[in-house]
Amino acid sequence: MPRLPTGIAWFDRLTQGGIPTRRLTVLLGQAGAGKTLLSCQIAATRARLSGAGVVFAALEEPPSDIIRNASGFTWDLAALAGRQFHALDLRPDPDMVFAGDFDLRGMLATLSAKARQTGAELVVFDGLDTVLGWLASPARRSAELTRIGRWLEEEGLSAIITAKAERHGGPVDALGPLEFAVSLVVALEQREESGGTLRALRITKSRGSGHSSSAHPLFVSRHGLEPLMWPGGDPSPASRERVGSGMARFDVLLGGGYLRGSTALLSGPPGTGKSTLAALFTASVCAAGGRAVHIFFDEGPEQAIRNMRSVGIDLAAHRASGALHLIGLQPGRDGPEQLLSEILAAVETQDATALVVDPVSSLMRGGVADLGQSAIRRLVEEARARGMTALLTSLVEVGDDPSTSTLSAVSTIADAWIALGYAERGGERNRTLSIVKARGSAHSNQTRELIMTAEGCTLADVYTAGGTVLLGTARMEREAEERRLEALASLDHQRHLRELQAQLTEAEIRQRQSGLQSEAARAELALLETAEAARRAARADRLLRIATSRSADAPAEGGSEGGSAA
């Protein structure tokens, strides 16, 4: 069956293309379920999408009231009135007395003329059951519905009928065969549950196409009716970029920071530092040139600004620059759907790159539990679709393990889960931080001590003793002991160094003395050798002279050249 797209993405998806062309679509629901709201939303969105006109037959309330009631929505029905949205006041006179049956030919002729005049393609019968209810005969009501169907075929128009429903969801008795005469039946449900109001949409009939029979929870936003489990756009590509947490040591544990466009959950009991780490992330995003929306549930923005100054975080400066939008909400006053609507409106209007909700568990307070779970999941999906980095905090009851006890609706779909807690030992309580999971990151599995001072936040080094991580005073005592041992080791090293230097000096002196002794011995030896050589030379000379004097060839001592006297 040909479909007429409404331009409302989620509605067209659920109906597999929109409303049937040249056929009847009925919106059934009890009072306050949103029948008129959805019909106006479809009319306005379709008019803006196609540029064609819509004729709106007001059969229960005046057109001025309908336009005024729609003034708070983004589709701005008042701007379309008289141009593409043409409302006709066709309410019967309450003083009119009916004598016998009547038909709708006069009303249809009026609508035909207006549709031809304005080039309309869609007609809305708001409260048709009010008129048909005055027909006493079920057969006459069936005949008039058949007349409307044939009229649509002849005029080439599509139509939407809003009609009341009984508590069980079916049309009121006055409509009789309505569901058999239309091609698409959309049931809008509203019921009170656990002190809250739960709205839902269910398609009970879709002639010519398959459809889901599930009930889809709804809430009222600035755009009109929206399903809770439906992001506002297509998912953004998964980014590998990192967004700093505001604490360098924490970024190291996360493998470089949060992944851009991911959702992180901080869970822990009161006082463990959830709000502080959330504000630290907000300030880091704004300082890096981004824009952030920060939602507070447990305190107002001014109180939060004051409290964060005590740990060196200046949110006021970022708010003054326009990079930060702070909102304080009251979960006890509004239900999850109203709170979700306000948060989504802030996200859209501020064009933020980061979203912080502190704590997101406040959406579970009061109202319908399933509605709160759905609101949280919608918030996460909306952030992902917009490529926003979201940081959500969740309150854990004192005594529960923060690494295992949290909102299942968040922990299962969050990309990173950081558990904050306490370690009580030796009469003191110390804050701890550990990473339960961090998808796409090679993260640390260590439990670290979270330290908050007036200068800011940091994580202490890991100190262990006997396989146990030391925190607080035990860690400081261990640090002091290590410093003492280090000092003693340094003193011992210096003493040993001096001893070695003295030994070396003594050895060098002995070496020099030995060298002098060696030189003296060598000199003495040389003198002895010289004297011995001289002695030997003198002896040799003496012996030579003796030998020479005793030789026969030697002249006699005292003789003359002429011989002896004998």
C-alpha positions as CSV (number, residue, x, y, z in Angstrom):
1,M,0.0,0.0,0.0
2,P,1.5,3.4,-0.9
3,R,2.5,5.5,2.0
4,L,2.7,9.2,2.7
5,P,5.8,10.0,4.7
6,T,5.1,12.2,7.7
7,G,8.6,13.5,8.1
8,I,8.7,12.2,11.7
9,A,11.5,9.6,11.5
10,W,10.5,7.4,14.3
11,F,6.8,7.3,13.3
12,D,7.7,6.6,9.6
13,R,10.0,3.8,10.8
14,L,7.3,2.2,13.0
15,T,4.6,2.4,10.3
16,Q,7.1,1.3,7.5
17,G,6.8,4.5,5.5
18,G,4.1,6.7,7.0
19,I,0.3,6.9,6.8
20,P,-1.5,5.1,4.0
21,T,-2.2,7.3,0.9
22,R,-5.8,8.0,0.2
23,R,-6.8,5.9,3.2
24,L,-8.0,6.5,6.7
25,T,-5.6,6.4,9.7
26,V,-7.0,6.5,13.2
27,L,-5.3,7.6,16.3
28,L,-7.0,6.0,19.3
29,G,-6.5,7.0,22.9
30,Q,-8.0,8.0,26.2
31,A,-8.1,11.6,27.3
32,G,-4.6,13.1,27.6
33,A,-2.9,10.3,25.7
34,G,-1.7,12.7,23.0
35,K,-4.1,12.1,20.1
36,T,-4.5,15.8,19.1
37,L,-0.9,16.4,19.8
38,L,0.3,13.7,17.5
39,S,-2.1,14.7,14.7
40,C,-0.9,18.3,14.8
41,Q,2.7,17.1,14.9
42,I,2.2,14.9,11.8
43,A,0.3,17.7,10.1
44,A,2.9,20.4,10.8
45,T,5.9,18.2,10.0
46,R,4.4,16.9,6.8
47,A,3.5,20.4,5.7
48,R,7.1,21.6,6.2
49,L,8.4,18.5,4.4
50,S,6.3,18.6,1.3
51,G,5.2,22.3,1.2
52,A,1.6,21.1,0.6
53,G,-1.3,22.2,2.8
54,V,-3.2,20.4,5.6
55,V,-6.9,20.9,6.4
56,F,-7.6,20.5,10.1
57,A,-11.3,19.8,11.0
58,A,-11.7,20.8,14.6
59,L,-14.7,18.9,15.9
60,E,-14.2,19.1,19.7
61,E,-12.3,22.3,20.6
62,P,-11.8,25.6,18.8
63,P,-8.9,26.0,16.3
64,S,-7.5,28.9,18.4
65,D,-7.1,26.6,21.4
66,I,-5.4,23.9,19.3
67,I,-2.9,26.4,17.8
68,R,-2.2,27.9,21.2
69,N,-1.7,24.6,22.9
70,A,0.9,23.7,20.2
71,S,2.9,26.9,20.7
72,G,5.5,25.3,22.9
73,F,6.8,22.9,20.2
74,T,9.4,23.4,17.6
75,W,7.2,22.8,14.6
76,D,5.5,26.2,15.3
77,L,2.0,25.6,14.3
78,A,1.1,29.3,14.6
79,A,3.6,30.2,11.9
80,L,1.9,27.7,9.5
81,A,-1.7,28.7,10.3
82,G,-3.3,30.3,7.3
83,R,-0.5,29.3,5.0
84,Q,-0.1,25.5,5.1
85,F,-2.2,24.7,8.1
86,H,-5.8,25.5,7.6
87,A,-8.0,24.9,10.6
88,L,-11.8,24.9,10.3
89,D,-14.1,25.1,13.2
90,L,-16.7,22.4,12.4
91,R,-17.9,21.8,15.9
92,P,-21.7,21.1,16.0
93,D,-23.8,23.5,17.9
94,P,-24.4,22.0,21.4
95,D,-28.0,23.4,21.3
96,M,-28.7,21.5,18.0
97,V,-31.5,18.9,18.3
98,F,-31.4,15.9,16.0
99,A,-34.6,14.5,14.8
100,G,-33.6,11.3,12.9
101,D,-30.4,10.4,11.2
102,F,-28.0,12.8,9.3
103,D,-24.9,12.4,7.1
104,L,-21.6,14.1,6.7
105,R,-21.9,15.2,3.1
106,G,-22.2,18.9,4.0
107,M,-19.0,18.7,6.1
108,L,-17.1,16.8,3.4
109,A,-18.2,19.3,0.8
110,T,-16.8,22.1,3.0
111,L,-13.5,20.2,3.4
112,S,-13.3,19.5,-0.3
113,A,-13.6,23.2,-1.2
114,K,-10.9,24.1,1.3
115,A,-8.6,21.4,0.2
116,R,-8.9,22.4,-3.5
117,Q,-8.4,26.0,-2.6
118,T,-5.2,25.4,-0.6
119,G,-3.8,22.5,-2.5
120,A,-4.0,20.3,0.6
121,E,-3.0,16.6,0.5
122,L,-4.0,15.7,4.1
123,V,-7.1,16.1,6.2
124,V,-7.3,15.7,9.9
125,F,-10.6,14.9,11.6
126,D,-10.0,15.8,15.3
127,G,-12.6,14.1,17.4
128,L,-14.7,12.5,14.7
129,D,-16.2,10.2,17.4
130,T,-18.0,13.3,18.8
131,V,-20.0,13.6,15.6
132,L,-20.5,10.0,14.8
133,G,-21.7,9.4,18.4
134,W,-24.8,11.3,17.6
135,L,-25.9,8.7,15.1
136,A,-28.0,6.2,16.9
137,S,-27.6,3.3,14.5
138,P,-24.4,1.4,14.2
139,A,-25.2,0.8,10.6
140,R,-25.4,4.6,10.0
141,R,-22.0,5.1,11.6
142,S,-20.5,2.4,9.4
143,A,-22.1,4.0,6.4
144,E,-20.6,7.4,7.2
145,L,-17.1,5.9,7.7
146,T,-17.5,4.3,4.3
147,R,-18.6,7.6,2.8
148,I,-15.4,9.3,4.2
149,G,-13.3,6.5,2.6
150,R,-14.9,6.9,-0.8
151,W,-14.6,10.7,-0.5
152,L,-10.8,10.4,0.1
153,E,-10.5,8.2,-3.1
154,E,-12.4,10.7,-5.1
155,E,-10.5,13.8,-3.8
156,G,-7.1,12.1,-3.8
157,L,-6.6,12.9,-0.1
158,S,-5.2,11.1,2.9
159,A,-6.9,11.5,6.3
160,I,-6.2,11.1,10.0
161,I,-9.0,10.6,12.5
162,T,-8.5,11.1,16.2
163,A,-11.0,9.2,18.4
164,K,-11.4,8.2,22.0
165,A,-10.6,4.8,23.3
166,E,-12.0,2.7,26.1
167,R,-9.8,1.6,29.0
168,H,-9.1,-1.7,27.3
169,G,-7.7,0.2,24.3
170,G,-10.5,-0.3,21.8
171,P,-12.7,2.5,20.3
172,V,-15.6,3.8,22.3
173,D,-19.0,2.2,21.5
174,A,-20.1,5.2,19.5
175,L,-17.5,4.4,16.9
176,G,-18.5,0.8,16.5
177,P,-16.9,-0.5,13.3
178,L,-14.2,2.2,13.1
179,E,-11.2,-0.2,13.3
180,F,-12.6,-2.3,10.4
181,A,-13.0,0.8,8.1
182,V,-9.5,2.2,8.4
183,S,-6.1,1.0,7.1
184,L,-3.9,2.0,10.0
185,V,-4.8,2.0,13.7
186,V,-2.4,3.6,16.1
187,A,-3.3,3.2,19.8
188,L,-2.0,5.8,22.2
189,E,-1.9,4.4,25.8
190,Q,-1.7,6.3,29.0
191,R,-1.8,4.7,32.5
192,E,-0.8,5.6,36.0
193,E,1.8,3.3,37.5
194,S,3.9,3.6,40.7
195,G,2.9,7.2,41.1
196,G,3.9,8.2,37.5
197,T,2.2,8.4,34.1
198,L,3.3,6.0,31.4
199,R,2.6,6.8,27.8
200,A,3.1,4.3,25.0
201,L,2.2,3.8,21.3
202,R,1.1,0.6,19.8
203,I,0.2,-0.2,16.2
204,T,-2.8,-2.5,16.3
205,K,-3.5,-2.7,12.6
206,S,-1.6,-1.8,9.5
207,R,-3.3,-3.1,6.3
208,G,-0.9,-4.0,3.5
209,S,2.3,-4.1,5.5
210,G,3.9,-5.8,8.5
211,H,4.3,-4.0,11.8
212,S,5.5,-4.3,15.3
213,S,2.8,-5.1,17.9
214,S,5.1,-4.0,20.8
215,A,4.2,-1.0,22.9
216,H,6.8,1.8,22.5
217,P,7.1,4.1,25.6
218,L,6.6,7.8,24.7
219,F,7.4,11.1,26.3
220,V,6.6,14.7,25.5
221,S,9.6,16.8,24.3
222,R,10.0,20.1,22.6
223,H,9.5,18.3,19.4
224,G,6.2,16.7,20.5
225,L,5.7,13.0,21.1
226,E,8.9,11.0,21.0
227,P,9.6,7.3,21.8
228,L,12.0,6.8,24.7
229,M,14.1,4.2,22.9
230,W,14.9,6.2,19.8
231,P,18.0,8.4,19.2
232,G,17.5,11.6,17.4
233,G,19.9,10.7,14.6
234,D,22.1,8.0,13.1
235,P,25.1,6.8,15.2
236,S,28.3,8.8,14.6
237,P,31.4,6.9,13.4
238,A,33.4,5.3,16.2
239,S,36.3,7.7,17.0
240,R,39.8,6.7,18.1
241,E,40.5,10.1,19.5
242,R,40.8,10.6,23.2
243,V,39.3,13.2,25.5
244,G,41.2,14.0,28.7
245,S,39.6,13.3,32.1
246,G,41.3,16.4,33.6
247,M,43.7,14.2,35.6
248,A,46.9,13.1,33.9
249,R,47.5,10.0,36.0
250,F,43.9,8.9,35.4
251,D,44.3,9.3,31.7
252,V,47.3,7.0,31.8
253,L,45.2,4.3,33.6
254,L,42.5,4.7,30.9
255,G,45.0,4.3,28.1
256,G,45.0,7.9,27.1
257,G,41.7,9.2,28.4
258,Y,38.0,8.6,27.4
259,L,37.3,7.7,23.8
260,R,35.6,10.6,22.1
261,G,31.9,9.9,21.6
262,S,31.8,7.2,24.3
263,T,29.9,7.0,27.5
264,A,31.6,6.6,30.8
265,L,29.9,5.7,34.2
266,L,31.3,6.7,37.6
267,S,29.7,4.8,40.4
268,G,30.2,4.9,44.1
269,P,28.7,5.7,47.5
270,P,28.2,9.3,48.6
271,G,31.4,11.3,49.2
272,T,33.7,9.1,47.0
273,G,34.4,11.9,44.5
274,K,31.9,11.3,41.7
275,S,30.8,14.9,41.4
276,T,34.4,16.1,41.7
277,L,35.7,13.9,38.9
278,A,32.6,14.8,36.8
279,A,33.4,18.6,37.3
280,L,37.0,17.9,36.5
281,F,36.1,16.4,33.2
282,T,33.7,19.3,32.4
283,A,36.4,21.8,33.1
284,S,38.9,19.9,31.0
285,V,36.6,19.7,28.0
286,C,35.9,23.5,28.2
287,A,39.6,24.3,28.6
288,A,40.4,22.3,25.5
289,G,37.9,24.4,23.4
290,G,34.8,22.2,23.6
291,R,31.4,22.9,24.9
292,A,29.7,21.0,27.7
293,V,26.2,20.6,29.3
294,H,26.5,19.7,33.0
295,I,23.3,18.5,34.8
296,F,23.1,18.6,38.6
297,F,20.4,16.8,40.5
298,D,21.6,16.8,44.0
299,E,22.7,20.5,44.2
300,G,22.2,23.8,42.3
301,P,24.7,25.2,39.9
302,E,25.8,28.0,42.3
303,Q,26.3,25.6,45.1
304,A,28.3,23.3,42.8
305,I,30.5,26.1,41.6
306,R,31.3,27.0,45.2
307,N,32.0,23.4,46.2
308,M,34.3,22.7,43.2
309,R,36.5,25.8,44.1
310,S,37.6,23.9,47.2
311,V,39.4,21.4,45.0
312,G,40.8,23.9,42.5
313,I,38.1,23.5,39.8
314,D,36.8,26.8,38.4
315,L,33.5,26.2,36.7
316,A,32.4,29.8,36.9
317,A,35.0,30.9,34.4
318,H,33.9,28.4,31.8
319,R,30.2,29.3,32.3
320,A,31.1,33.0,31.8
321,S,32.9,32.2,28.5
322,G,29.8,30.4,27.2
323,A,31.5,27.1,26.9
324,L,29.6,25.6,29.8
325,H,25.9,25.3,30.4
326,L,24.9,24.4,33.9
327,I,21.4,23.1,34.8
328,G,19.9,22.1,38.1
329,L,17.0,19.8,38.0
330,Q,14.7,18.3,40.7
331,P,13.9,14.6,40.3
332,G,11.2,14.7,43.0
333,R,9.2,17.4,41.2
334,D,9.2,16.0,37.7
335,G,9.0,12.5,36.3
336,P,11.8,10.8,34.2
337,E,10.2,11.8,30.9
338,Q,10.0,15.5,31.8
339,L,13.6,15.5,33.0
340,L,14.8,13.7,29.9
341,S,13.0,16.3,27.8
342,E,14.8,19.1,29.5
343,I,18.2,17.5,29.2
344,L,17.7,16.8,25.5
345,A,16.5,20.3,24.9
346,A,19.7,21.7,26.5
347,V,21.9,19.3,24.4
348,E,20.2,20.4,21.2
349,T,20.2,24.1,21.8
350,Q,23.8,24.3,23.2
351,D,25.4,22.3,20.5
352,A,27.6,20.6,23.1
353,T,30.4,18.2,22.6
354,A,30.2,16.7,26.1
355,L,27.4,15.8,28.5
356,V,27.7,15.3,32.2
357,V,24.7,14.1,34.3
358,D,25.3,13.9,38.1
359,P,23.9,11.6,39.2
360,V,22.0,9.9,36.4
361,S,20.5,7.5,39.0
362,S,18.2,10.4,39.9
363,L,16.1,9.6,36.8
364,M,15.1,6.5,38.7
365,R,13.6,8.3,41.7
366,G,9.8,8.2,41.7
367,G,7.6,7.4,38.8
368,V,7.7,4.2,36.8
369,A,11.0,2.2,37.2
370,D,10.9,1.0,33.6
371,L,10.4,4.6,32.4
372,G,13.5,5.7,34.3
373,Q,15.6,2.9,32.8
374,S,14.3,3.7,29.3
375,A,15.0,7.4,29.8
376,I,18.6,6.6,30.8
377,R,19.1,4.4,27.8
378,R,17.6,7.1,25.5
379,L,20.0,9.6,26.9
380,V,23.0,7.4,26.2
381,E,21.9,6.6,22.7
382,E,21.2,10.3,22.0
383,A,24.7,11.2,23.1
384,R,26.2,8.5,20.9
385,A,24.2,9.6,17.9
386,R,25.5,13.2,18.3
387,G,29.1,12.1,18.8
388,M,29.1,13.5,22.3
389,T,31.4,12.2,25.1
390,A,29.0,11.5,28.0
391,L,30.0,11.1,31.7
392,L,27.3,9.8,34.0
393,T,27.5,9.3,37.7
394,S,25.5,6.7,39.6
395,L,24.9,6.6,43.3
396,V,25.6,3.3,45.1
397,E,24.2,2.5,48.5
398,V,26.7,2.6,51.4
399,G,28.0,-0.9,52.0
400,D,27.4,-2.1,48.5
401,D,30.4,-3.0,46.3
402,P,30.6,-0.1,43.7
403,S,32.3,-2.4,41.2
404,T,29.3,-4.8,41.1
405,S,26.3,-2.7,42.2
406,T,25.0,0.0,39.9
407,L,22.3,0.7,37.4
408,S,22.2,-2.2,35.0
409,A,20.7,0.0,32.3
410,V,23.9,2.1,32.3
411,S,26.7,-0.3,33.2
412,T,25.8,-2.7,30.4
413,I,25.8,-0.1,27.7
414,A,28.5,2.3,29.0
415,D,31.8,2.1,27.2
416,A,33.8,2.7,30.4
417,W,32.9,2.0,34.0
418,I,34.9,3.5,36.9
419,A,34.2,2.4,40.4
420,L,34.8,4.8,43.3
421,G,34.8,3.6,46.9
422,Y,36.3,3.7,50.3
423,A,39.0,1.7,52.0
424,E,38.6,1.7,55.8
425,R,41.8,0.7,57.7
426,G,43.5,1.8,60.8
427,G,40.8,4.2,61.9
428,E,40.6,6.2,58.7
429,R,38.7,6.1,55.4
430,N,40.5,6.6,52.1
431,R,39.0,7.1,48.6
432,T,39.8,4.5,46.0
433,L,39.4,4.3,42.2
434,S,39.5,1.3,39.9
435,I,38.5,0.7,36.3
436,V,35.9,-2.1,35.9
437,K,35.9,-1.9,32.1
438,A,37.0,0.4,29.3
439,R,36.0,-0.8,25.9
440,G,38.6,-0.1,23.2
441,S,41.3,0.7,25.8
442,A,44.2,-1.2,27.3
443,H,43.3,0.0,30.8
444,S,44.9,-0.6,34.2
445,N,43.5,-3.2,36.7
446,Q,45.0,-1.5,39.7
447,T,43.0,0.0,42.6
448,R,44.5,3.5,43.2
449,E,44.0,6.0,46.0
450,L,42.2,9.1,45.0
451,I,43.6,12.2,46.7
452,M,41.7,15.5,46.6
453,T,43.4,18.7,47.8
454,A,43.0,22.5,47.4
455,E,45.4,22.2,44.4
456,G,43.3,19.6,42.6
457,C,43.0,15.8,42.3
458,T,45.5,13.1,41.7
459,L,46.1,9.4,42.1
460,A,48.7,8.2,44.6
461,D,51.4,5.7,43.6
462,V,50.8,2.1,44.4
463,Y,52.4,0.9,47.6
464,T,52.2,-2.7,48.5
465,A,53.3,-4.7,51.6
466,G,52.8,-8.5,51.8
467,G,50.6,-8.4,48.7
468,T,48.3,-5.7,50.1
469,V,47.9,-2.2,48.5
470,L,48.6,0.5,51.2
471,L,46.4,3.5,51.4
472,G,46.3,6.6,53.6
473,T,48.3,6.6,56.8
474,A,49.7,3.2,56.1
475,R,50.9,4.4,52.7
476,M,52.4,7.6,54.3
477,E,54.1,5.5,57.0
478,R,55.5,3.2,54.3
479,E,56.7,6.2,52.4
480,A,58.3,7.7,55.5
481,E,60.0,4.4,56.3
482,E,61.2,4.1,52.7
483,R,62.6,7.6,53.0
484,R,64.3,6.7,56.3
485,L,65.8,3.6,54.8
486,E,66.9,5.5,51.7
487,A,68.6,8.1,53.9
488,L,70.4,5.4,55.9
489,A,71.4,3.7,52.7
490,S,72.7,7.0,51.4
491,L,74.7,7.6,54.6
492,D,76.1,4.1,54.4
493,H,77.0,4.6,50.8
494,Q,78.8,7.9,51.6
495,R,80.7,6.2,54.4
496,H,81.8,3.3,52.2
497,L,82.7,5.8,49.5
498,R,84.9,7.7,51.9
499,E,86.6,4.5,53.1
500,L,87.3,3.5,49.6
501,Q,88.7,6.9,48.7
502,A,91.0,6.7,51.9
503,Q,92.2,3.3,50.9
504,L,92.8,4.4,47.4
505,T,94.8,7.5,48.6
506,E,96.8,5.3,51.0
507,A,97.5,2.9,48.2
508,E,98.6,5.7,45.9
509,I,100.9,7.0,48.6
510,R,102.4,3.6,49.1
511,Q,102.7,3.3,45.4
512,R,104.5,6.6,45.2
513,Q,106.8,5.6,48.1
514,S,107.6,2.3,46.5
515,G,108.4,4.2,43.3
516,L,110.9,6.4,45.1
517,Q,112.5,3.4,46.8
518,S,112.7,1.7,43.4
519,E,114.4,4.8,41.9
520,A,116.9,5.0,44.8
521,A,117.7,1.3,44.5
522,R,118.1,1.7,40.7
523,A,120.4,4.7,41.3
524,E,122.4,2.8,43.9
525,L,122.6,-0.2,41.7
526,A,123.9,2.0,38.9
527,L,126.5,3.5,41.2
528,L,127.6,0.0,42.3
529,E,127.8,-1.1,38.7
530,T,129.8,2.0,37.8
531,A,132.2,1.5,40.7
532,E,132.6,-2.2,39.9
533,A,133.3,-1.3,36.3
534,A,135.9,1.3,37.4
535,R,137.4,-1.2,39.8
536,R,137.6,-3.9,37.1
537,A,139.1,-1.4,34.7
538,A,141.7,-0.3,37.2
539,R,142.6,-3.9,38.0
540,A,142.9,-4.8,34.4
541,D,145.2,-1.8,33.8
542,R,147.3,-2.7,36.8
543,L,147.6,-6.3,35.6
544,L,148.5,-5.1,32.2
545,R,151.2,-2.9,33.5
546,I,152.6,-5.8,35.6
547,A,152.5,-8.1,32.7
548,T,154.2,-5.6,30.5
549,S,157.0,-5.0,33.0
550,R,157.8,-8.7,33.2
551,S,157.9,-9.4,29.5
552,A,161.4,-10.2,27.9
553,D,160.6,-7.7,25.2
554,A,160.4,-4.9,27.8
555,P,163.4,-2.7,28.4
556,A,165.2,-3.1,31.7
557,E,164.7,-0.5,34.2
558,G,167.8,1.7,34.6
559,G,169.7,0.2,31.6
560,S,171.4,2.2,28.7
561,E,171.3,1.8,25.0
562,G,174.9,0.5,24.8
563,G,174.5,-2.7,27.0
564,S,175.8,-3.6,30.3
565,A,179.4,-3.2,31.7
566,A,179.9,-6.9,31.8
